[in-house]
Amino acid sequence: MGRTLVERAEETPRVSRPGTLTPDLTIGVVGPHDLVERVMLMGHAAAPLPCRLVAAAYRDEQEAADKVTRLGPGVDACLFASPVPYDLARRSGVLTMPATFVQLGGAALVATLAKAAMDERFDPRRVSVDVVARPDVEEAYSDLGLSAAEVHTREDPGATGTIAAYHERLHRQGSTSGALTCLPMVAERLQTAGVPVIRIRPTSGAVRTALHTAALLGAHHRLEESQLTVVLVEVPTLREPVRRAAPRYWRDELRLSLHRLLVQESNRINATVWPIDDHSYLITATRGSVAVATDGFRVLPFAARIRDELGLAVEVGVGMGRTTHDAESHARAALARTQAGKQAQGFAVDREGRALVPPPRMPPAGSTPLKPKGVEVLARLAAKLSGGDTVVDAEGAGRMLGVTPRTARRLLRTLVDEGLAWPLPPNRTPQPGRPRQLYRLIIEKLGSR
């Protein structure tokens, strides 16, 4: 047996022949095999811009999120077979690119009703319809001069078995003459159960329109990804005077190490670094490269590696703009938000000056958020501090908390991870042994929680 067009397309390596021009846009086509093959046969000629189509066919709509993940970051836009797989992928949090879906109302529904009118098993005025919105159903019936009073609709997506049971129940009760479904697996189940069913299939015009929209969304996404972006990185340890004297050479060594690390990280995303002063750096990049480095603007760029390798906490602001001046201004506004302890609300500002807040990721089923312990530890230490001193080490913190220095060191690292303390340069002494690590407690944050 020969493989289908979709199977061959899914196995084809994404490379171009020597001397050929690789299309600028890549569109992932996500849907059941028959629809994906139909789109692939129509080809990129149906799109307004040169593009490459990548097949991602599934058997059941529940596989949509996995298919999007398999497409990877090389896809500029996704085209879904219907609102159902689009909604499932969106809810799972895997959509990192623009996406659209093929409309199944309008002409597609009218064509299905015409088929039902020619099928002696059906009375088009007494059917059940899934996925298509109720207003679209009523509009189609109005255009045909039919009443939709006895037409049952289910717009909410759900499991295949649940939707099939909805249609079957109405038919067994005598409320409908049959079902009109947008989902191939539902159609199969209803046929097995002996329920008359006609599948709503998109028209060629609807597919062309959706492909056109996907191409335009992908092109706009490309422009957005290439936006000029400025990242400002400030190091509180180097900015603020240390209460307990640290050798000058140690601070210079720390600056050199930090600059070297930032250059390495910037090279990974094709960005450039300039030191602004002795405690801050300016990095120029594109929105797309920074999005990759921040998991879609969910984590501070560079912060994890700086913390792990240098033991430093940093403050970061990301700004975008049409000019370098605008991008830097927005980055400074974002940095001010970070310094005010509002980074959870967005440490990046878009080119319109609005805080860029990514959609939250859906937690795994059954998981419950853990209450952070850092605030409790900070409050206990603040209650024991005297004389306005906010600098502690593991031994002193251990005495105040009544724990061993090892446990205190771990708790202090927790405070750093939660942004409630800053590690200061180790206090080197002439005595042999490990230099004492100092931490500056940010007790000001207790009042903001």
N, C-alpha and C positions, 0 to 999 in steps of 0.2 A: 504493500500500500504506500502511495506517495504521501509525503507530508503536506499539510495545508500551507497556504501562503503565510498565515499567521505564525505557524511553527517555524517556517524557514526564516521569517523576518526576525523572530525572537532569537534565533541562533546566529544570525548574521553578525559578524564582528563590526563594530562601529568605526571603520576606517575607510578612507577614500583612496581611490586609485591614483597613482602618480600622474600629475598633470591635470587632475580634475579639481574643480572648485568645490570645497566643502560648504554646504548651506550654513548660513549664519544661525538659523534657529532650529531647535530640536523640539518636537512636540510628542509627548507620550500619549498614546491612545489606549485608554483603559475601559474594558467592557467585555461582554460575552464574545465568543469566537466569531459568530456570524457578523456582528456589527463591526468588530475590529477589522475583519477581513474586508468588509465592504468599504470602510474608510481607506484602508491600505490600497484597494483597487482604484479608488477615486484619485489617490496620489496627492502629492504636494501641489499639483497644478490647480487644485481647488482653493488653495490658500492665496492670499494677496501678496505674500512675500516668499522668497525662496526658503524652504524649510525641509527638514528630514523628519519622517514619521517613524516612531518606534512603537512596535506592538507590545501590549501588555494585557493579554487576554486571560480571562478567568472563567471558571464554571459557575461559581456562586458569588453573589455580590459581597459576601462577607470577606472575600479575598482581596477586595479593592485596596485596602490600606497596605497589605503586603506587596501588592504589585507596584504601588507608588514607591515604596521603599526600595524595591529592586531596581526601579528605573534610575535611582541615584541622583546626584546633584547636577549631572550633565544635561538634564531636561529643562528647557526654558518655560514650558507650560504643559498642562495636562488637559486632555479632552476626555470626559467621562461619558458613558453611554446614556446615563439618565441622572436625575437628581439623587437617586438612592446611593449608588457607589460614591458619588461626590460627597454626599453628606456623611457617609461612613468614614471616608478618608479624612474629611475635615475634622470630625469629632475625635479621631484617633491622634490628631496632632502631627501627622506625617507630611502634610502639605506645606512645603517650604517654597513653592513656586506658585505663580498664578494658575488658576484652573477654571474651567467652565464645563458645561454639560449640554448634551443634545436635548432640545425641547421636544416633549412628547405630546404636548397639547396641540391646539390649532389644526393644521392640515393633517397631522398624523392621526389625531383622534377622529376627524371627519372621515378619513379613509378607512379607519377601522369600523366605524359605524356603517359605512357603505357595505363592507364585507358582511357585517352582522345582518343587514337588511336583506341580503341575498341568501342567507343561511336560514333554512326553515326551522332550525332549532331555536333561533333567537327572536326575541322581541326587543328591538333597540331601546324601547322606552322602559324596559324592566331588566336592567343589567347592573352588575357591580363593577366598579372601576377602581384600580389602585394607582398610587403615585401621583396621577394628574390632579392638580388643584381643583377644588370645587368651582371657583369662578371660571376656570378654563372649560370645564365640562359644561356648565350652564351656557357659556357663550357659544360653544360648538352646537349645542342643541337648539339654541335660539336661532343661529344661522340656518339650521336645517328646518326650522319651523316645527320642532318637536318639543314636547314637555319633558323636563328632567325631574318632575316631582317624585317619580318612583325609581329614580336612579340612585344607587347607593355608592358613596365614594369613601375611600380611605387614603388620606394623604400621607399619614405618618409612616416613615420607613420602619421596617421590623424584620425579624427573622423570616426566612422563606416559609417555614412551617406555619408561622402565625398568620401570614398574609393568605396563604392557601386555605387555612382553616376558616378565615373570615369569608372568603368567597363561597366555600363549600357549605358553611352554615346557612348563609342566606339562600342558597339554591335549594338545600334540603327543606327549608322552611316554606318554600314556594314564593319567596319574596322577589326572586329574580329568575330570568330564563337562562342566564349564563353569566360568564365573567369576561371582562376585558382587562388584561394584565400587561404591565410593562416589563415583567421579569420572566425570563425564560425558564428558570427553575420552578417558579410558581405554575407556569403553564404546563410543565411536565407533570407536576403533582396532581393538578386538577384533571388532566387527561387520564391519569391512572385511576383517579377516584370516580371517573365517569361524569364529571361536570363539564358541560359545554364551555369552551374557552377559545378566545381569539386573542392573539398577542398583538399589542400596540407596537408597531414598528415605526421608527422615524422615517420621514420622507427624505428623498435625496436633497431637496432644498434645505431641510432642517440640518442635515449633516454638513452641507456646504457652509451654511451660516455659522454653525458651531465651530467648524474648522477655521473659518475666517476670523471669528472672535478669538480663538485660541492663539492664532498667529499674531494678531494685534496685541494681545496681552503679553505674549512672549517677547515681542519687540519692545514694548514699554518696559518690561521687566529688565531687559538688557540695558536700556538707558538708565534705569534706576540703579542697577548694579554698578554701573561705571561712574556714578556720582562721586565727585570729589569729597573726601572724608578726612577730617582731622581728628587725631586722638591726642589728648593732653594727659600726661602721666606726671603726677606729683608724689613725692616721697616725704611724708610727714617727719620721719626720723631725720632727714637732712634739712628740712625746712625750719623746724623748731629747735631752739637751743637745748642742748642736753643738760639736765640739772646736775648730773654728776659728770665731771670732766672726762671726755674721751680724747685719746691722742689724735692730733690733726692728721697724721698719716693714715689712720684707720678710716676716717671719713673719706679721704681722697681715694683710698683703695676701694671703698664701697661704691663710690661714684663710678670709678673705672669698671668695676665688675658689673654694675647695673647697666652702664652704657653698652658694654660688650653684649650682655644678654639681650637688651632691646634690639640691637642691630641684628643678632641672630634670629630673633623672633620676627622682626620686620622683613628680613630677607625671605622668610617662608611665605609671606603674603605679598611680596613685591612692593613693599613700602619703604619709605626713607625716614631716617631719624635725625633730628637736630636737638642738641641740648640748648635749653632756653637760659637757664641759670644753674646754680649749684644744687637745685633740688627738683627741677622739672624738665620735661622733655616734650617735644612736639613731633608727632609722627603723621605723615601724609600718606593716604592710601585711597582705595576705592570702597564704596559701600559693600560691594560683593565680597571683597577680600576680608573686610572687617567682620561681616556677617558670618563667614566661615570660622574666623578666629574666636567668635563669641557665641557659637551655637545659636545663631539667629538672634543676637543681642539679648541672650539670657544670662551670660556670665561676663564678668569684666575681662577685657583683653589683657593678656600678659600677666595678670595678677597671680594666677596659680603657680606659674613657674618661678616668678620673682619670690614668692613666699617660700616655695619648696627649696630653692637653691640659695637664696640670700637671707631668708628669714625676715623679709621686709613686708610690711603692709603698704599698699599704694592706693592712691585716689585717682580715679580715671574719669574723664569726660570725653564723649564722642560727639562730634558735630558734623553735619552735612550742609552743603550750600552750593550756590551757583558760582561763587568765587571763593578764593582762598580766605579772604577777609571774612565773608559770611560764615564759612565753615568753622573758622577759628573762634568767631564770636559765639556760635552755637555750642562749640566744644567747651568754652569757658562757662556758659550757662549750665551745661550738663555737669561740669566739674563742681560747680557750686551746689548742685543738687546732691551729688555724691558726698561732698564735705558736710552737708547738712543732715546726712544720714538717711536720704530718701532714694538711694540707688535702687531699691526694690520697685520703685515707681517708674524707673527708666533712667539709665545713665547715658542715654543717647538722645540727641535732638535732631529731628529731620530738617530738611532745607527750608521748611516753612516755619521753623521755630517751635514746633510742637514736640513734646516728649514722646519718644518712640518706645512704646510698651508692647512687647511681643505677647501673643496669646499664651495663656498658661498651658503647660502640658498636662494631659489627663493622667492622674495617678493610676498606678496599677490597681486592678480590682482587689478589694479587701485590704488595701493599705490605709493606715491612719497616720496623720502627721504627728511627729514627736515634738513635745514641748522642749524648746532649747533650754539648756542648763546654764548657758553663759550669763544671762541676766541675774540669775540667783547667785552665782559665784561672785560676779562683780558687786552686787549689793552687799554681800557678806564682807568682802574686802574693804569696800568703801566705809562700812560701819566701823572697821578697826583702824583705819588710817587716821593719822593725827598731824596737825601742823600744815595741812594743805599739800603734803607730799603725795604724789600719785605714781611714783616710780617704785616698783618692787622687783624682787628676784624670787627664784623658786624656794629658797630657804625661808625668806621672810613670809612669803605667801603661805607656805606650809605651816608655819607657826600660827599665823592668824586663822587659818582654816582648820587646824588640828589634824593635818594629814602629813604624809611623808613628802620630802622634797621631790621625789619622782612623780608622785601623784599630783603635786602642785604644779610641776612643770607641764604635765599633760593638760591640766585645767587652764593654765595660762595660754597654751597653744590653742585651746578651744576658744578662749576669748579673742585671740588674734583672728581665728577663722571666722568668727561672727562679727568682726569689726568693732569689738569692745576694748581692744588693747592694741598698742603698737610695740613691736620688738625694737629695742634700742641697740646700738652697737655694743658688743660684749665689752665689759670693763676689764681690760687687760691689766694684769699686775705683775710685778717682778717675780712673785712666787710661782713655782711650777704647778702644773695641773690645768684643768679646764677653766678657761676664762668665764667669769660670771656673766650670765645673760640677764639683762635688765628689760623690764616691760613698763611702758607708760599706760596706765589705766585710763580709759576715757569715761570717767564717771559722769560726764555731762549727758551721756546717752541714757542714763537712768531716768532722767526727767522726761524723756521723749517716748518712753515705753509704758 
